[in-house]
Amino acid sequence: MLSEESEEDLSRDEKVLEIVLSKRIYRIDTSIGRVYIYRSGREDYLVIPKRLCTCPDFIINVVSRGRRSSCIHLRAVEYIERKNLSIPLMKDVDWRNILYKIISTGSI
């Protein structure tokens, strides 16, 4: 998905930088790897790097319509990982429970 995009392209995208600087992204270390939560204020999204985001844009424009290869949240996480930025860690949480809550209610 995002591996074809250069780091320079990601850093030029103002929306990506805005999300990264918003400090609304949290990391969860799981048995399957690292996942992230984006907390927008209205809804929370689970982001699995290079694979999935639970935001409407990803579901509609990436998965259903194939209009894009990723959403802004996946691009922000890609930027964070490429730059090895420090992101707050959510400890002692079960990401599967968080995913269930996000899908059923829209927030954690």
N, C-alpha and C positions, 0 to 999 in steps of 0.2 A: 504494500500500500504506500507507505510514506518513504520507504528506503530510496526511491528514485528521486525524491526531492532533495535538493542540496541544502546544506545548512544556511547558505547565504539567502536562499529563497525564503526559508522559515524566518530568519531574522529580519527580513524586509517586510514581512506581513505584520502590519500594525495591530491587527486584531489578535494575532498569536501573542505578541508581546504584551498587549493589554491584559489578556487573560493570565499570562505568566506573572506579571507584576501585580495583579489583583490580590494575590495571596489567598485564593479561594480553592486551590488544588492541594489535596492531602494525599499522602502515600500510605498504602497498606501493604506490608510484606506478608505474603501468603505461601502456602505450600505449593501453589502452582506458579509462583513468581510474584512480581510486583503489580499491583493494581492501584488505581488512583480514583479519588472522589473529587468531582468538581461541584462546589456548592454555590449555586447562582443567587440564592436568596429566595427565589420562588420555588425552584426544583433542584434536586441533586442528581448528578449523573455519575454512573460508574464507567470508568474508562480503563479498558484493558489494552495496553500499548500494541499498536499495529494490528489490532483485531476488532475492537468493539467499543462503542459508546452508546449509552442508553438515551442520548438526547434525540428529540424529534427529527432534527436535521439528518442525523446519521440513519435513523430508521427509514425516513421517507426518501431522502435524496441519494444516499449511498446504497442502502440495501434494496429498497423497492424500485426506485426509478433508475438507478445507476448513473445519475447525473454527475456525481463527484466520486473521488476515490477515498475521501475522508471528510470528517467534520473539523471544526475549529478546535474542539477539545482534544481530539487525537493529535492534531498538529501541535498544540501547546505542550502536550505530554512528550511528543517526539523532540521538541525543542529542549524541554527540561532534561530529558535523558541524554541528548547529544552534548549539551553544555555541562552535564553532571551537576545541575543546580541542587541546592539543598531545599528540600520540601518537607514541611511538617509531617511527622509520622503519627498516624492514628494507631495507638497500641491497644492490644487486648480486644480486638474486634473480630467478629466473624464476617468476612466479606460476603458470604452467601446470604446471611441474614440482612446485610445492608442492601444487597441486590434485590432481595424479596421486597424490602420496604420501599425502595426506589420504584420498582415496577408497580407495586400495589397502591402506593400513596403519593409518589412523586418526590419524597424527601426522606431523609434518615430519621 
